[in-house]
């Protein structure tokens, strides 16, 4: 009779490593914290309980994975313009053997509103006698979405009575004088302009203050005036009083410059 020696290990079933393949998910760049991205699929021939972990590629701890289910959720700030895709290495373990695969997460772009420079100078000044086209200042703005063209407009605060729009702004943000007649320090010293910046879909606004600087206005005689006096009037006889005004309220002085014959 022949005796066969049995190795104890031969009696134990072979444990196969879990199976996992490369997978791809996508999530919007403005997804909220804890938003679901997707669930990593894996299997085990022995139906062992599996655990999941992200072992590399998780820049800035942008994502978290549920160790028991493989569900990936948002755990940090996402920005398509900074990182358009993440390649995570996800490891799955059955407690004895492990396997890993690359999990790609594409970050989909979302249109973001333009941004007005936080350090933007929001107060300018211009003389009340500035001509049409005179430069007043520049409003600086940018858009994180590449390719978006920005348009600038003045939404409010751009009038002084019925004189028309005082200022205009072009699509570089350059603010200039549009209607010189609207600039009058004596009737309005400050304009508070609401400037809007749009990318065609979203817009932001900011208030821009334009202070007018006073300029000495010329004396305005109300109208031609006529007086009469007798030919035999004595020296010092009152003839009349010339009426004149000054928009700046200055004290006026009068003098003959011509026509005072004799």
C-alpha positions in Angstrom: 0.0 0.0 0.0 1.4 3.4 -1.0 0.9 6.3 1.4 0.5 9.8 -0.1 1.6 12.8 1.9 -0.9 15.7 1.7 0.2 19.3 2.0 -2.2 21.3 4.2 -2.2 24.2 1.7 -3.6 21.9 -0.9 -6.8 21.6 1.1 -7.4 25.4 1.2 -9.2 27.0 -1.7 -7.1 29.5 -3.7 -7.9 33.2 -3.1 -8.1 35.2 -6.2 -7.5 38.9 -6.1 -10.5 41.2 -6.7 -11.2 42.3 -10.2 -11.3 46.0 -11.1 -11.0 47.8 -14.4 -10.3 51.4 -15.5 -13.5 53.6 -15.3 -14.4 57.1 -16.1 -16.8 59.5 -14.4 -17.6 63.2 -14.8 -18.7 66.0 -12.5 -19.4 69.7 -12.9 -16.8 72.1 -11.6 -19.4 73.8 -9.4 -20.6 70.5 -7.8 -21.4 70.9 -4.1 -19.4 69.3 -1.3 -20.4 65.6 -0.9 -22.0 65.5 -4.4 -22.0 62.0 -5.9 -19.4 61.4 -8.7 -19.9 57.7 -9.3 -19.4 54.2 -7.8 -16.3 52.2 -8.6 -17.3 48.7 -9.8 -15.2 45.7 -8.6 -15.9 42.0 -8.0 -14.4 39.1 -6.2 -14.6 35.5 -7.2 -14.9 34.3 -3.7 -17.5 37.0 -2.8 -15.3 38.4 -0.2 -16.1 41.7 1.4 -14.2 44.4 -0.5 -12.7 47.7 0.7 -11.8 50.6 -1.5 -9.1 53.3 -1.1 -7.7 56.1 -3.3 -3.9 55.7 -3.2 -2.8 58.4 -5.6 -3.8 61.2 -8.0 -6.2 62.9 -5.6 -4.7 66.4 -5.9 -5.9 68.7 -3.2 -8.0 65.9 -1.7 -10.6 66.8 -4.2 -12.5 63.5 -3.8 -13.4 60.9 -1.1 -14.3 57.3 -1.5 -16.5 55.2 0.7 -14.4 52.3 1.8 -17.3 49.9 1.9 -19.2 50.8 -1.3 -16.6 52.4 -3.6 -18.8 55.5 -4.0 -16.7 58.6 -4.9 -17.9 62.0 -3.7 -16.7 65.6 -4.0 -14.5 66.6 -1.0 -12.8 69.7 -2.2 -12.9 72.7 -4.6 -13.1 71.8 -8.3 -12.1 74.2 -11.1 -12.1 73.1 -14.8 -9.8 76.0 -15.7 -7.1 74.7 -13.2 -7.6 70.9 -13.5 -9.8 69.6 -16.3 -9.4 65.9 -15.2 -8.2 63.8 -12.3 -6.6 60.3 -12.7 -7.1 58.5 -9.4 -5.5 55.2 -8.6 -8.2 53.2 -6.7 -7.2 50.1 -4.8 -9.6 47.4 -3.9 -8.9 44.7 -1.3 -10.6 41.5 -0.2 -8.6 41.5 3.1 -5.8 39.3 1.6 -5.2 40.3 -2.0 -5.4 43.7 -3.7 -5.9 45.1 -7.1 -5.9 48.6 -8.5 -7.1 50.5 -11.5 -7.1 54.1 -12.9 -10.3 56.0 -12.3 -10.6 59.1 -14.5 -12.8 62.0 -13.4 -13.5 64.7 -16.0 -14.4 68.1 -14.6 -17.0 69.7 -16.9 -16.8 73.4 -17.4 -19.6 75.7 -16.1 -19.9 79.3 -17.2 -18.7 81.6 -14.5 -19.6 85.2 -14.1 -17.0 87.9 -14.9 -15.0 89.3 -12.1 -14.3 93.0 -11.5 -10.8 93.5 -10.2 -11.0 93.6 -6.4 -8.2 96.3 -6.4 -10.1 98.4 -9.0 -10.0 102.1 -8.4 -13.7 102.9 -8.2 -13.3 106.7 -7.9 -12.3 109.0 -10.7 -12.4 112.8 -11.4 -12.8 114.9 -14.4 -13.1 118.7 -15.0 -16.6 120.0 -15.6 -15.4 121.6 -18.9 -14.0 118.3 -20.3 -14.5 117.8 -24.0 -16.3 114.9 -25.6 -14.1 111.8 -25.5 -12.0 112.9 -22.6 -10.6 109.9 -20.7 -12.0 109.5 -17.2 -10.7 106.1 -16.1 -10.8 102.4 -16.8 -12.9 99.6 -15.2 -10.9 96.4 -15.1 -12.6 93.0 -15.3 -11.8 89.4 -16.4 -13.5 86.1 -17.0 -12.1 82.7 -16.0 -13.8 81.1 -19.0 -11.4 81.2 -21.9 -12.8 82.7 -25.0 -15.6 84.7 -23.4 -15.8 88.3 -24.7 -16.8 90.9 -22.1 -19.1 93.8 -22.8 -19.3 96.9 -20.5 -22.3 99.2 -20.1 -23.5 101.9 -17.8 -26.8 100.8 -16.3 -27.6 103.7 -14.0 -26.6 107.1 -12.7 -25.4 108.6 -16.0 -27.6 111.7 -16.3 -27.8 115.2 -15.1 -31.3 116.5 -15.8 -32.2 116.4 -19.4 -28.8 117.0 -20.8 -28.2 113.4 -22.0 -25.8 110.6 -21.0 -22.7 112.2 -19.3 -20.3 109.3 -19.9 -19.8 106.3 -22.1 -17.8 103.0 -21.7 -16.3 100.8 -24.4 -15.7 97.0 -24.2 -12.1 97.6 -22.9 -13.7 99.2 -19.8 -12.4 102.7 -20.9 -14.7 105.4 -19.4 -14.9 108.7 -21.4 -17.0 111.9 -21.5 -20.0 111.5 -23.9 -22.0 114.7 -23.3 -20.0 117.7 -22.1 -23.2 119.7 -21.4 -24.1 117.1 -18.7 -21.0 118.1 -16.7 -21.8 121.1 -14.6 -20.2 121.3 -11.1 -22.8 123.9 -10.0 -25.7 121.5 -10.5 -24.1 118.1 -9.9 -20.8 117.5 -8.3 -20.7 113.7 -8.3 -22.0 110.9 -10.6 -22.4 107.4 -9.1 -22.4 105.1 -12.2 -23.6 101.5 -12.0 -21.3 99.7 -14.5 -22.3 96.3 -15.7 -19.9 93.7 -17.1 -21.4 90.7 -19.0 -20.0 87.6 -20.8 -23.2 87.3 -22.8 -24.9 85.1 -20.2 -23.9 86.2 -16.7 -23.1 89.7 -15.5 -21.8 91.6 -12.5 -22.1 95.2 -11.5 -20.1 97.7 -9.5 -20.5 101.4 -8.6 -18.1 103.8 -10.1 -17.9 107.4 -8.6 -16.9 110.2 -10.9 -16.3 113.5 -9.1 -16.4 116.7 -11.2 -13.8 119.3 -10.5 -14.9 122.9 -10.6 -13.7 125.2 -13.3 -14.2 129.0 -13.1 -17.1 129.8 -15.5 -17.2 132.9 -17.5 -19.4 135.8 -16.5 -22.8 135.6 -18.1 -24.7 138.8 -18.8 -28.4 138.0 -18.7 -29.2 140.1 -21.8 -28.4 143.2 -23.7 -29.6 146.1 -21.6 -30.7 149.7 -22.6 -30.9 152.7 -20.4 -31.7 156.4 -21.0 -30.6 159.6 -19.4 -31.3 163.3 -20.1 -28.6 165.2 -21.9 -28.4 167.7 -19.1 -27.9 165.1 -16.4 -25.4 166.2 -13.8 -22.2 164.3 -13.0 -23.0 161.2 -10.9 -26.6 160.9 -12.1 -27.7 157.3 -12.0 -28.2 155.9 -15.5 -29.0 152.3 -14.6 -27.5 149.1 -13.2 -26.0 146.4 -15.4 -27.3 143.0 -14.3 -24.9 140.1 -14.6 -24.4 136.7 -12.9 -21.7 134.2 -12.3 -22.3 130.5 -12.0 -19.5 130.1 -9.5 -21.0 132.8 -7.2 -17.8 134.9 -7.5 -17.8 138.6 -6.6 -18.1 140.5 -9.9 -16.3 143.7 -10.9 -17.4 145.9 -13.8 -15.5 148.1 -16.3 -16.0 149.9 -19.6 -13.8 148.4 -22.3 -15.0 150.4 -25.3 -17.6 152.8 -26.6 -17.3 155.3 -23.7 -16.6 158.3 -25.9 -15.6 161.5 -24.2 
